[in-house]
Amino acid sequence: MAVVIDLLNGDQRKIADESRPRHPEKAHRPDQPIARKPDWIRVRAQGSAGWAQTSAIVKANKLVTVCEEARCPNIGECWEKKHATFMIMGDTCTRACAFCNVKTGLPGPLDADEPAHIGEAVAKLGLSHVVVTSVDRDDLDDGGAAHFAAVIAAIRAASPATTVEILTPDFLRKAGALERVVAAKPDVFNHNLETVPSKYLTVRPGARYFHSLRLLQKVKELDGEIFTKSGIMVGLGEERNEVLQLMDDLRSAEVDFLTIGQYLQPTRKHHPVEAFIPPETFRAYEAIAYAKGFALVSASPLTRSSHHAGEDFERLRAKRRGARV
């Protein structure tokens, strides 16, 4: 996992209305019970020297972290390693997914200087691999595609040796957006399906399962050299056979890398955890996914999209080289 940093400028934070609910669309929903976590959901405690150094850097630069806002369970491990994953285009999402703790509402304008700032930060930190993600920006004509491309270009210019992984929105109804991002040539294109199709209406109502699947397939059609990646959460009430069918769908789209992690409920207003999936089930999913042809699989209760992203990229690259020998 990596530190997910949202480079907001000070003015944007100053105008934020602290009295506004973080999730206004959920404010009047009845509270959902929060289930007690089982023993196998254990994370590294915060407070190590590395974590403190990362925290100090974040505070000194007045950065907002999605690690904190999304309550990522791996924050202790990630911050200790001082890895960085940048979240672009602000801290406010135009979608209202039932599982996500990122703030929802109408975002502010894009920061034209953000790509350069990220490129400088990557170079300063000496990152060998960086992950760039974003909120959904349905308010923009291209969904933020040009901004993604500008960030990739800025990283390439400032730190040519750094490999770039992007975790994008679905660019739903944004003609030409995907093509613009792919043309910038990220090393890894990640777009998460998040859950099985039967759960989209309640878990991910603003998205469309087959559109997301087609997005991943089209990346390969546009540039077969780009690694593709997708992830899902389990514990949302999905059935085993639905997870296996999703694996087949992703392989039909030639997706290289699958991640599977346990859904953890952020607040009482979010979708409840329907089940805590035991580690042995994750191991079984991993074995099945490899048998279905994925080049790389990460499946565990605490797996997240950016968890060990740099190491995983090197494994993907080594497998591709091995296949070509």
PyMOL commands that set and color helices and strands:
alter all, ss='L'
color gray80, all
select helices_A, chain A and resi 10-14+49-60+66-69+75-81+114-125+145-158+177-183+197-203+209-222+240-252+279-291+309-324
alter helices_A, ss='H'
color red, helices_A
select strands_A, chain A and resi 3-6+64-65+84-88+129-134+163-167+188-190+227-234+257-262+296-299
alter strands_A, ss='S'
color yellow, strands_A
deselect
rebuild
show_as cartoon
